[in-house]
Amino acid sequence: MRITMIKLRNLALAGCSLLLLSQCATREDVMDLARQIRAVNQRVEDVRGTTVNKMQRSQASSVNRLDEVGEQVMQLKAVVEEGNVQSSRIRESVKDEVSVLHSNLESMKEEYNAKILRLEEQLAALSQTVERMKQSQLREAEVRAKQAAERAESARNKTVSAAGSSVDKGVVQVLPDRRKSNKSKGQDTASPMDIAPSAGASTSDAATSSESSNTTSNQFDKAMEYFERKQYKEAYRLLDQFAASNPKGDLAAKTLFYMGESLFSQEEYDLAILEYQKVISNYGQSKLAATALMKQGMAFEQLTDIATAKLIYQKLIDEFSGSPESREAVNRLDKLK
C-alpha cells in the first residue's frame, strides 16, 4: 500500500512539472490539476486511514490472540506442574510400598526357609527312626524265623530218634504232629512231615528203605514228579527223606525250597516259612535264596501278617536289587501301602 501512495505522489509531481515546463497551461488547467492533486491526496489519506485501521485492528486481534495463547500456556503449565507433583507423589508412594513389600518378602522368605530347614531335620530324624524300627523288626523277624526253624529241626530230630528206637524194636511208629493253618480256620491238618511207614513194618522194610536212599537222584526226581502232579504230601515226604540222607548235597537248597513249596501249596504257610528260612540262612548265595525270600513274604501275607511281609519284601529289594524277584517285591510292596 505504501508503494502505491509513493507512485501517486510521483505521478502528481510529474504532472506539476509538466505544467510548469509547458508554461502554456491555463488557469483552469491549473485548477483542474489542483483538484486532481487534492483528489489524489484525499485518496492517499483514505487509503492510509483504511490501511492503518486495518493494521491496528489486525494488531489488536493479534495481541488478543497472543494474550489468549499466553493464558492457555499458563493454564497448561499449571496443569503440567500439578501433574509433575502428583507423579512425584505417586512415585514416592510406590517406592515406599515396594520397599515395604520387599522387606516383607525377605522376612517371609527367611521364615519359610527356617520352617523348611526344621521340616527337613524332622524328616531326617523320622527317616532314621523308621529305618531303625525297620531294621529292628527285620532282625526280630529273622530271629523268630531262626528260632522256629531250630524248634522244627529239634522236633524232627526227636521224631527221627523215636523212629530209630522203634525200628530196633521191630516196629516203626511215629505219631503225627497235627498243626493248624491260618487258612484252615480251625480245622486240623496233618503236616506232610509227619507221614511215616505204617505200624507193623518189619526190619527188612527199614533195610529196603536204607538201600533205596542210595539212589538219591531217582528219589529226588520221583519227588518232583509227585510235585508236578500236585500230590504235595507225597512230594514232601520223599523230599524230606532225600534231605535227611543228603543234607549237604548239590540238591540240598532245591530240596528245602520245594519242601517249602509243597507246604505252601497245602496252605501250611507257617511251616512253609520255616523251610524257606532254611534256604535263606544256609544257602544265601544260591539263586533260590531270592525266590525263597519272596515266597516267605507271600506266606506272611497269607497269614495276614502284613507288617512282616513288608519287611521281607524290603529286605529282598535291598539285598537282591535288580533281580526279577526284587521287581515283583516292589509291585507287591506298592499294593500293600
HULIN-V561234 format. One record per pair of residues at least 12 apart in sequence whose C-alpha atoms are under 10 Angstrom apart, sorted by the first residue. I is the first residue (numbers start at 1). J is the second residue. D is the distance in whole Angstrom. If there is no record, write none. Layout:
i={I I}
j={J J}
d={D D}
//
This chain:
i={1 1 1 1 2 2 2 2 4 4 5 5 5 5 5 5 5 6 8 8 8 8 8 9 9 9 9 11 11 12 12 12 12 12 12 12 13 15 15 16 16 16 16 19 134 134 134 134 134 134 135 135 137 137 137 138 138 138 138 138 138 138 139 140 141 141 141 141 142 142 142 144 145 145 145 145 145 145 145 145 146 146 146 146 147 148 148 148 148 148 148 149 149 149 149 149 149 149 149 150 150 151 152 152 152 153 155 156 156 156 157 159 159 159 159 159 159 159 160 160 162 162 163 163 163 164 166 166 167 167 167 167 167 167 167 167 168 168 169 169 170 170 170 170 170 170 170 170 171 171 171 171 171 171 171 171 172 172 172 172 172 172 172 172 172 172 173 173 173 173 173 173 174 174 174 174 174 174 175 175 175 176 176 176 176 176 176 176 177 177 177 177 177 177 177 178 178 178 178 179 179 179 179 180 180 180 180 180 181 181 181 181 181 181 181 182 182 182 182 182 182 182 183 183 183 183 183 183 183 184 184 189 189 189 190 190 191 191 191 191 191 191 191 192 192 192 192 192 192 192 192 192 192 192 192 192 193 193 193 193 193 193 193 193 193 193 193 194 194 194 195 195 195 195 196 209 210 213 213 213 213 213 214 214 214 215 216 216 216 216 216 216 216 217 217 218 219 219 219 219 219 220 220 220 220 220 220 220 220 220 220 221 221 221 222 222 222 222 223 223 223 223 223 223 223 223 223 223 223 224 224 224 224 224 226 226 227 227 227 227 227 227 230 230 230 231 231 231 232 232 232 232 232 232 232 232 233 233 233 233 233 234 235 235 235 235 235 236 236 236 236 236 236 236 236 237 237 238 238 239 239 239 239 239 239 239 239 240 240 240 240 241 242 242 243 243 243 248 252 252 252 253 253 253 253 253 253 253 253 253 253 253 253 253 254 254 254 254 254 254 255 255 256 256 256 256 256 256 256 256 256 256 257 257 257 257 257 257 257 257 257 257 257 257 258 258 258 258 259 259 259 259 259 260 260 260 260 260 260 260 260 260 260 260 261 261 261 261 261 262 263 264 264 264 264 264 264 267 267 267 268 268 268 269 269 269 269 269 269 269 269 270 270 270 270 270 271 272 272 272 272 272 273 273 273 273 273 273 273 273 274 275 275 276 276 276 276 276 276 276 276 276 276 276 277 277 277 277 278 279 279 279 280 280 280 287 289 289 290 290 290 290 290 290 290 290 290 290 291 291 291 291 291 292 292 293 293 293 293 293 293 293 293 293 294 294 294 294 294 294 294 294 294 294 294 295 295 295 295 296 296 296 296 297 297 297 297 297 297 297 297 297 297 298 298 298 298 298 300 301 306 306 306 307 309 309 309 309 310 310 310 310 310 310 310 311 312 312 313 313 313 313 313 313 313 313 313 314 314 314 314 315 316 316 316 317 317 317}
j={44 47 48 51 44 47 48 51 44 47 40 41 43 44 45 47 48 44 37 40 41 43 44 37 40 41 44 37 40 33 34 36 37 38 40 41 37 33 37 30 33 34 37 33 307 308 310 311 314 315 311 315 307 308 311 307 308 310 311 312 314 315 311 308 308 309 311 312 277 281 312 274 270 273 274 275 276 277 278 281 274 277 278 281 274 270 271 273 274 275 277 271 273 274 275 276 277 278 281 274 278 274 271 274 275 274 177 193 194 244 244 173 174 175 176 177 193 194 174 244 174 175 175 196 197 206 199 203 200 201 202 203 204 205 206 207 203 206 202 203 199 200 201 202 203 204 205 206 197 198 199 200 201 202 203 206 196 197 198 199 200 201 202 203 205 206 196 197 198 199 200 201 194 195 196 197 198 199 194 195 196 190 191 192 193 194 195 196 189 190 191 192 193 194 195 190 191 192 194 191 268 270 271 267 268 269 270 271 266 267 268 269 270 271 303 267 268 269 270 302 303 304 266 267 268 269 302 303 304 267 268 266 267 268 233 268 233 236 237 263 266 268 271 232 233 234 235 236 237 238 240 259 262 263 266 268 233 234 236 237 238 239 240 241 259 263 271 233 236 237 233 234 236 237 237 241 245 241 242 244 245 246 242 245 246 242 241 242 243 245 246 249 251 242 251 242 235 238 239 241 242 235 238 239 240 241 242 243 251 254 255 235 238 239 234 235 238 239 235 236 237 238 239 240 241 242 255 258 259 236 238 239 255 258 238 262 239 258 259 261 262 265 262 265 266 262 265 266 258 259 261 262 263 264 265 266 259 262 263 265 266 262 258 259 261 262 263 255 256 258 259 260 261 262 263 259 262 255 259 252 254 255 256 257 258 259 262 255 256 258 259 255 255 256 255 256 259 282 279 282 283 275 276 278 279 280 282 283 284 286 287 288 289 292 279 283 286 287 288 289 275 279 272 274 275 276 277 278 279 283 288 292 272 275 276 277 278 279 280 288 289 291 292 295 272 275 276 292 271 272 274 275 276 272 273 274 275 276 277 278 279 292 295 296 273 275 276 292 295 275 275 276 295 296 298 299 302 299 302 303 299 302 303 295 296 298 299 300 301 302 303 296 299 300 302 303 299 292 295 296 299 300 292 293 295 296 297 298 299 300 296 292 296 288 289 290 291 292 293 294 295 296 297 299 289 292 293 296 292 291 292 293 292 293 296 323 316 320 315 316 317 319 320 321 323 324 325 326 316 323 324 325 326 316 325 309 312 313 315 316 320 325 326 329 309 312 313 315 316 317 325 326 328 329 332 309 312 313 325 308 309 312 313 309 310 311 312 313 314 315 316 329 332 310 312 313 329 332 312 336 333 336 337 336 329 332 333 336 329 330 332 333 334 336 337 333 329 333 325 326 327 328 329 330 331 332 333 326 329 330 333 329 328 329 330 329 330 333}
d={10 8 8 8 9 9 8 9 9 9 9 9 9 6 9 8 8 9 9 7 8 10 8 9 8 8 9 10 10 9 9 8 6 10 8 9 9 8 9 9 8 9 9 9 10 10 10 7 9 10 9 9 9 8 8 10 8 10 6 7 9 8 10 10 7 10 9 9 8 9 9 10 10 8 6 10 10 7 9 10 8 7 8 8 9 9 9 9 7 10 9 9 9 5 8 10 7 7 10 9 10 10 9 8 9 10 9 8 9 10 10 10 7 9 9 10 10 9 9 10 7 10 10 9 10 10 10 10 10 9 8 6 10 10 7 10 8 10 10 9 10 8 7 6 6 9 10 9 10 9 6 5 6 7 8 10 8 7 7 6 7 6 8 9 10 9 7 7 7 5 8 9 7 8 6 8 9 8 7 9 8 7 7 9 8 5 7 8 9 7 7 10 9 6 10 5 6 10 8 7 9 10 9 10 8 10 9 10 9 7 5 7 7 9 9 8 8 7 8 8 6 9 10 7 8 9 8 8 10 8 9 9 10 9 10 10 8 9 10 8 9 8 9 8 5 7 9 6 6 10 9 9 9 8 9 9 8 10 7 6 10 10 7 9 9 9 10 10 10 8 8 9 9 7 8 10 9 8 7 10 7 9 10 9 10 10 10 7 10 8 8 10 10 9 9 10 10 7 8 9 7 9 7 6 10 9 7 9 9 10 8 10 10 9 10 8 8 9 5 7 8 5 6 9 10 9 9 9 10 9 9 8 9 8 9 10 10 8 10 9 7 10 9 8 10 9 10 10 10 9 9 5 7 9 7 7 10 7 8 10 8 9 9 8 10 7 10 9 10 8 5 8 9 6 8 9 10 10 9 10 10 6 8 10 8 6 9 8 8 10 7 10 8 10 6 7 9 10 9 10 9 10 10 8 6 9 8 6 10 7 9 7 9 10 8 10 9 10 7 10 10 9 10 10 6 7 9 7 6 10 10 10 9 7 6 9 8 6 9 7 9 9 7 10 9 9 9 10 10 8 10 7 8 4 7 8 5 6 9 9 9 8 9 9 10 9 8 9 8 10 9 10 8 9 9 7 10 9 9 10 9 10 10 10 8 9 5 7 9 7 7 9 7 8 10 8 10 10 9 8 7 10 9 9 8 5 8 9 7 8 9 9 9 9 8 10 9 5 7 9 7 6 10 10 9 7 8 8 9 10 7 9 7 7 10 10 9 9 10 7 9 9 7 10 8 9 6 8 9 10 9 6 9 10 10 10 7 8 8 7 10 9 10 10 9 8 7 10 7 10 7 8 8 7 10 10 10 10 10 10 8 7 9 5 7 8 5 6 10 10 9 9 9 10 9 9 10 9 9 9 10 8 10 9 10 9 9 9 9 10 9 6 10 8 9 9 9 10 9 8 10 9 5 7 10 8 7 9 7 8 8 9 10 7 9 7 7 10}
//
